[in-house]
């Protein structure tokens, strides 16, 4: 499946997609960011969320990163 399709799937069904899958896709999007500072910022956020054990908290924090998914689609 293309990255673009996976992003659309996540945005269309965000609440039913696992946090780990969302983080996996965000990690792939990270490489498309033009600014190194922004790439590092997103990488730090992804890593911090990965260490959380509470799935509800992980999902809540993933929602804060939703704009990166939307940005990726806008650039397509």
Steps between C-alpha positions, in 0.01 A plus 500: 500500500625846417585737783239743373231230521605404851481863612150531352396181678629630833332837464174339393492256791736652758330363812515141376865499388762391752734760641796290389379507138450877518852544638639275228343716230610822669857368500474451124357848451784645706740436211288720272537806722731760349631652822749296700378667819142393427616146423683483832204647686260242357748220566523608864121505534468156341766352729343652810159355413646157429619470861152554644325183616146639529325455164244775569778748575693390190193557282441842656857605426478359146200726439728796569715389206205469259594825320811324364276243332280774355805696384633195320178458303490868408844471348394211275 
